[in-house]
Amino acid sequence: MKNELTFGQVVAAARKKLEWSQKELAEKVLREDGEPISPQYLNDIERDRRAPTSDHMIKQFADVLKLDKDYLHYLNGRFPEDIRRAKVTQDDFKAAMTAFRKKVG
């Protein structure tokens, strides 16, 4: 059976493994303006009602929870910013996706 975890489930599991409350994790994850996220926002993420919309937020979760940021981007349905900014041709992108599918398939 393939991994069917969501971004929120992975974040919740990592938080619980560290034995942190939602409030404790929310205090450690900072928005772009340097302010912590709210426990309600974190609760919504963990319950898959919301998802981080920026690379900064995904990196914050990865750093704080010691998770792989590329895997979190994947779970969040986004490509990391450095890949989005790269000048990739259609053929290069197709080749990369074919290799990815071959690896996970």
N, C-alpha and C positions, 0 to 999 in steps of 0.2 A: 504494500500500500504506500502510495506516495505521500509526502508531507503535505498536509492540507491546513497547516497552521496559518493564522492571520497575523498581521502586524500587532494588533492589540493582544492577542493570545501570547505571543512571544514576549512582549513587554511585560504583561502581567505575570507570566511564569518567572521571568528574570527578577522582577521586583520581589516576588514571594520567596524566591530562592535566597535573596539577600535579606529576607525578613524585614523589609521596609513596608511601612504603610503607604497608601497613595499620597498622603500629605507629605511624607518624607521624600518620596521620589519627586513629587511636583516641585518641592523647594530646590531640588538639585538640577532640574531641567530648565534652562534659561531660554527665553525668547530672544529674537534679534535685538531687542532694546535692552537686554540685560536683566529684565525682570523674570522671575520664575513663572512657570505656567500655573494655572489654578488646579486644585485637586479635582474639580468638576470636569475640566478639560481632559485631564488624565483619565478620569473615570469613563468619559465618552470614548476616548481612544481605546482603552482596554476592553470596552464592550462593543467595539467596532461601529460606533455611531459617528465617529469622526476619525480623520486621519491627518497626520502632519502634512502640511502643504509646501514645506520648504526643506531644502537640503540641510539648512542650519538645524532645524528641529530634529531631523533624522539623525544627524551627527551628534546632537546633544544626547539623544536616547542611547545611541551606540556607545558613546564615551562613558556616560554615567553607569550604564548597565554592563559595560565590557562585552558588547555584542558587535558583530561584524556589520559595519555600516552598509556595505554593498548588499548583504543579505536583507537588511532592513529596507533598503531601497526596493529590492525585488518584491518583498512582501507588501510593500506600499504601492506597488504598481508603477514605479518611476525608475528612470535611469538616473544615475548620479550626474551632477552638474558637469563634471569634467568630460563625461561621455557625451552629454547633450551639446556641449560647446565644441566638441571636436568636429573637424571637417571630414566627415565620413561619407564616402560615396555610397550610392545605393548598392553597388556590388559588394563593397566591404561590409556593409551592414548585413546584407543577405548571407554572406559567408560566415560572419560572426554568429548570427542567429542559427544557421545550420549547424555549426560546431557546438553551440550551446544545446540545441535540441538533441544532438547526437549524444552528448555527455549525460544529459538528464533523462533521456528517453529510453 
